[in-house]
């Protein structure tokens, strides 16, 4: 007899026991952040199981109490279960890689009798050190027709209903939605800003068109909230083929780390130098703010190649919506080391508030006038 058969008549877990066993969403996110910092310090690995309880059939008892009992019997004392904001249950598995996490998932699903609805499990690993084969794992059918996942060159790990989009990055799971007050300020500020800046943008666009060949606007793919990609819009300040020269100029970058910054960049046009010194080239990003891809205040979004080259702890800057200005623009610009730049972003991400945003917006003007660092 399966464990399910032995357990199905037990008294369901009470709401009190349920709340004692599972951390709340905020508490679980804090625990996950702490585990990620531990991994960054000691170079270990962290896995997380994201579990969706079986769907409740008509006339059947709530499946959650059984799942909680299964977890309580299977998890180690060092494992941390809690709620995810998407409604699933998350389990932090310290010092556990993907194979170990899938083994835990298999053990949980094997508790359920054949033919009985099973939980849907997803494994996320931090840092993600997968190779191309692992990243492209597919859901397959075994000889009995059951859905299973196979590792490359490995035997069946799981004979249950598993998400084929496994081992997704932590970034998206723990990304913080923009608060309503912040989004309201963004909409009002970006709308007013675009109306006021329209003549300036128009004049600058005309100057670019008259003095240089190529498009007026520069569009580039950047990584935003949770690693989601979007196309940033700026006024073009460089020659139209500037990107083709980037690799050969990288050794002359004045910024350490993956970000590319250069004093007296030879690709910048004369009119582009004026636009950069006054930050007029940044004004079209108000459209990105209006679309919700950016905020008025937040970490600067990096080009995709630079963002992907960041170390795992540096990618925690993707937990919040990127912005036009932030602590780095006001206090560091491009004269600080990249690690310090990211620490400023993380400081903002952990403590942003209405008054902090307002202060940074008011400080941005003087920072632009008294520009420091390469533009």
C-alpha positions in Angstrom: 0.0 0.0 0.0 1.3 3.5 -0.9 1.9 6.0 1.8 -1.0 7.9 0.3 -3.2 5.0 1.3 -1.9 5.0 4.8 -2.3 8.8 5.2 -5.4 9.8 3.4 -7.6 9.2 6.4 -5.5 11.2 8.8 -6.9 14.4 10.2 -6.0 17.3 7.9 -3.3 19.7 9.1 -4.8 22.7 10.9 -4.4 26.2 9.6 -2.2 26.9 12.6 0.1 24.0 11.9 0.2 25.0 8.3 1.3 28.6 9.1 3.9 27.2 11.6 5.4 24.9 9.0 5.5 27.3 6.0 7.2 30.7 6.1 5.1 33.6 4.8 6.0 35.1 1.4 8.1 38.0 2.8 9.9 35.7 5.4 10.6 33.1 2.7 12.0 35.8 0.4 14.3 37.0 3.2 15.4 33.4 3.9 16.2 32.9 0.1 18.2 36.2 0.0 20.2 35.0 3.0 20.9 31.7 1.4 22.0 33.3 -1.8 24.4 35.6 0.1 25.8 32.5 1.9 26.4 30.8 -1.5 28.1 34.0 -2.8 30.5 34.0 0.1 31.4 30.3 0.3 31.0 29.2 -3.3 28.5 26.4 -2.6 25.2 25.8 -4.4 21.6 26.3 -3.5 18.6 24.5 -5.1 14.9 25.4 -4.6 11.9 23.3 -5.3 8.8 25.1 -6.4 5.8 22.8 -5.8 2.3 23.3 -7.1 -0.1 21.1 -5.0 -2.2 18.6 -6.9 -5.5 20.0 -8.2 -8.5 19.3 -6.0 -11.1 17.1 -7.6 -14.8 17.3 -7.1 -15.7 15.9 -3.7 -12.1 15.3 -2.7 -10.4 16.7 0.4 -7.9 19.6 0.2 -4.6 18.2 -1.1 -2.5 20.7 0.8 -2.5 19.1 4.2 -1.2 15.8 2.7 1.5 17.6 0.8 2.6 19.4 4.0 2.8 16.1 5.9 4.9 14.6 3.0 7.3 17.5 3.1 7.6 17.4 6.8 8.6 13.8 6.7 11.0 14.2 3.8 12.9 17.5 4.4 16.1 17.9 6.3 16.3 20.3 9.3 18.4 22.6 7.1 15.8 22.8 4.4 13.4 25.7 4.5 9.8 25.5 3.2 7.7 28.6 2.6 5.1 30.2 0.3 5.9 31.8 -3.0 4.1 34.9 -4.3 2.7 32.9 -7.2 0.8 30.5 -4.8 3.2 27.6 -5.0 5.3 26.2 -2.1 9.0 26.8 -2.2 11.6 24.6 -0.5 15.2 25.9 -0.1 17.7 23.1 -0.3 21.1 24.3 0.8 24.3 22.6 -0.6 22.1 20.7 -3.0 22.6 20.7 -6.8 20.0 19.9 -9.5 20.3 16.1 -9.3 19.8 16.1 -5.6 16.8 18.5 -5.9 15.2 16.3 -8.5 15.7 13.3 -6.2 13.8 15.1 -3.5 11.0 15.9 -6.0 10.8 12.3 -7.1 10.6 11.1 -3.5 7.7 13.6 -2.8 5.8 12.5 -6.0 6.3 8.8 -5.4 4.2 9.1 -2.2 1.1 9.5 -4.3 -0.6 6.4 -5.6 -0.5 5.6 -9.4 -3.3 7.5 -11.1 -3.7 10.0 -8.3 -3.0 13.7 -9.2 0.6 14.5 -8.2 2.3 17.8 -7.4 4.0 19.7 -10.2 7.6 20.4 -9.4 10.1 22.8 -10.8 13.8 23.0 -9.8 15.8 26.2 -9.7 19.5 26.2 -9.0 21.7 29.1 -7.8 24.2 29.8 -9.3 23.0 28.3 -12.6 26.0 26.3 -13.8 24.2 24.3 -16.4 25.7 23.3 -19.7 23.9 23.5 -23.0 22.6 20.0 -22.8 21.1 20.5 -19.4 19.5 23.8 -20.4 17.7 22.1 -23.2 16.3 19.2 -21.2 13.0 18.0 -22.6 9.9 16.2 -21.2 9.7 12.7 -22.6 7.4 9.7 -22.4 8.5 6.5 -20.9 7.3 3.0 -22.1 4.3 3.2 -19.8 3.2 6.6 -21.2 4.0 8.4 -17.9 5.6 11.8 -18.2 9.2 11.9 -17.0 12.3 14.0 -17.1 15.7 12.6 -18.1 19.1 14.1 -17.5 21.5 13.9 -20.4 23.2 10.5 -20.3 21.5 9.7 -17.0 18.7 7.2 -16.1 15.1 8.3 -15.4 15.1 10.7 -12.4 11.4 11.3 -12.0 8.4 9.4 -13.1 5.8 12.1 -12.5 4.3 15.3 -13.8 7.2 17.7 -13.9 7.7 21.1 -15.5 9.8 20.8 -18.6 11.0 24.4 -18.1 13.1 23.3 -15.1 16.0 25.0 -13.4 14.8 28.5 -14.3 16.8 31.4 -12.8 16.0 32.6 -9.3 15.9 36.2 -10.7 12.3 36.0 -12.0 10.9 34.1 -9.0 12.1 36.6 -6.5 11.7 39.8 -8.6 9.7 42.4 -6.8 6.6 43.9 -8.5 6.7 47.7 -8.7 4.5 49.1 -5.8 1.4 51.0 -6.8 2.7 54.3 -5.4 5.9 54.0 -7.4 4.1 53.0 -10.6 1.7 56.0 -10.1 4.7 58.4 -9.8 6.2 56.8 -12.9 3.1 57.3 -15.0 2.5 60.9 -13.9 6.2 61.8 -14.0 6.9 60.2 -17.4 3.7 61.7 -19.0 4.6 65.2 -17.8 8.2 64.7 -18.7 7.5 63.6 -22.2 5.2 66.6 -22.8 7.7 69.1 -21.5 10.7 67.4 -23.2 9.0 67.0 -26.6 10.4 70.2 -28.0 13.9 69.4 -26.7 13.8 65.9 -28.1 12.5 67.2 -31.4 15.3 69.8 -31.7 17.9 67.2 -30.7 16.5 64.7 -33.3 16.7 67.3 -36.0 20.3 68.1 -35.1 21.2 64.4 -35.2 19.5 64.0 -38.6 21.3 67.0 -40.1 24.8 66.3 -38.8 25.2 62.5 -39.0 23.9 59.6 -41.1 21.8 56.9 -39.6 18.8 56.6 -37.3 17.9 59.3 -34.9 17.1 56.9 -32.0 19.4 54.3 -30.6 17.6 51.1 -29.5 19.3 48.3 -27.6 18.2 45.2 -25.8 18.7 45.5 -22.0 17.9 43.2 -19.1 15.2 44.5 -16.7 13.2 43.2 -13.8 13.9 39.5 -13.2 16.1 39.3 -16.3 13.2 40.1 -18.7 14.6 41.8 -21.8 13.3 45.0 -23.4 14.5 47.5 -25.9 15.7 50.8 -24.4 15.3 54.0 -26.4 17.8 56.8 -26.4 18.8 59.6 -28.7 21.8 58.4 -30.8 25.0 60.0 -29.7 27.5 57.8 -31.6 28.3 57.0 -35.2 25.8 54.7 -36.8 28.2 51.7 -36.8 29.4 52.2 -33.2 28.5 48.8 -31.9 30.9 47.1 -34.4 33.8 48.9 -32.7 32.9 48.0 -29.2 35.0 44.8 -28.9 38.2 46.4 -30.2 37.8 49.4 -27.8 37.0 47.3 -24.7 40.6 47.1 -23.5 40.5 50.9 -23.2 37.4 50.9 -20.9 37.8 53.0 -17.8 35.3 50.9 -16.0 36.3 47.6 -14.5 33.9 44.6 -14.6 31.6 43.8 -17.4 30.3 47.4 -18.0 31.9 49.4 -20.8 32.7 53.0 -20.1 35.3 55.1 -21.9 36.7 58.6 -21.6 36.8 60.5 -24.9 35.1 57.6 -26.8 36.0 58.2 -30.4 32.6 56.8 -31.6 30.8 59.8 -30.0 29.7 62.5 -32.5 30.2 66.2 -31.8 26.4 66.7 -31.3 26.3 63.5 -29.3 28.9 64.9 -26.9 26.6 67.8 -26.1 23.6 65.5 -25.7 25.6 63.3 -23.3 26.9 66.2 -21.2 23.4 67.5 -20.7 21.8 64.0 -20.5 19.3 65.0 -23.1 20.1 61.7 -24.8 18.4 60.0 -21.9 15.0 61.7 -22.3 13.4 59.2 -24.6 13.7 56.6 -21.9 10.6 58.3 -20.4 8.7 56.2 -23.0 10.2 53.0 -21.5 9.0 54.3 -18.0 5.5 54.9 -19.4 5.5 51.3 -20.8 6.4 49.9 -17.4 9.8 48.5 -18.6 11.7 51.1 -16.5 11.0 53.4 -13.5 12.1 56.9 -12.9 14.4 55.7 -10.1 16.1 52.3 -10.1 19.3 50.5 -11.1 20.5 51.3 -14.6 19.7 48.5 -17.0 22.8 47.0 -18.6 23.1 45.7 -22.1 22.3 42.0 -22.2 25.9 40.8 -22.8 27.2 42.9 -19.9 24.4 41.8 -17.6 24.9 38.2 -18.3 28.7 38.6 -17.6 27.9 39.8 -14.1 28.7 37.5 -11.2 25.7 35.8 -9.5 25.6 38.2 -6.5 25.7 41.2 -8.9 22.6 39.9 -10.7 20.5 40.5 -7.6 20.2 44.1 -8.9 17.6 42.6 -11.2 15.2 42.1 -8.3 13.7 45.5 -8.9 12.6 47.5 -11.9 15.5 49.3 -13.6 15.4 53.1 -13.7 16.7 56.3 -15.3 18.5 57.5 -12.2 19.7 55.8 -9.0 22.3 56.2 -6.2 25.1 55.5 -8.7 24.1 58.4 -11.0 23.9 60.8 -8.1 26.9 59.7 -6.0 29.2 57.6 -8.2 28.5 58.1 -11.9 31.4 56.2 -13.6 34.2 57.0 -11.1 33.6 54.0 -8.8 34.5 50.3 -9.2 31.8 48.1 -10.7 31.5 46.1 -7.4 30.7 49.4 -5.6 28.3 50.4 -8.3 26.4 47.2 -7.8 26.4 47.6 -4.0 24.8 51.0 -4.5 22.1 49.3 -6.6 21.5 46.6 -4.0 21.4 49.2 -1.3 18.6 50.9 -3.2 16.8 47.6 -4.0 16.7 46.7 -0.3 15.5 50.1 1.0 13.6 52.0 -1.6 10.8 54.2 -0.5 8.8 57.2 -1.6 11.0 59.6 0.2 14.2 58.0 -1.0 13.0 58.1 -4.6 12.0 61.8 -4.2 15.5 62.6 -2.8 17.3 60.8 -5.6 15.1 62.6 -8.2 15.9 66.0 -6.7 19.7 65.2 -6.5 19.8 64.0 -10.1 19.7 67.6 -11.5 22.8 68.8 -9.7 24.6 65.5 -10.5 24.0 66.1 -14.2 25.2 69.7 -14.1 28.4 68.8 -12.2 29.0 65.7 -14.3 31.6 63.2 -13.1 33.0 60.3 -15.0 32.9 59.6 -18.8 29.9 60.6 -20.8 
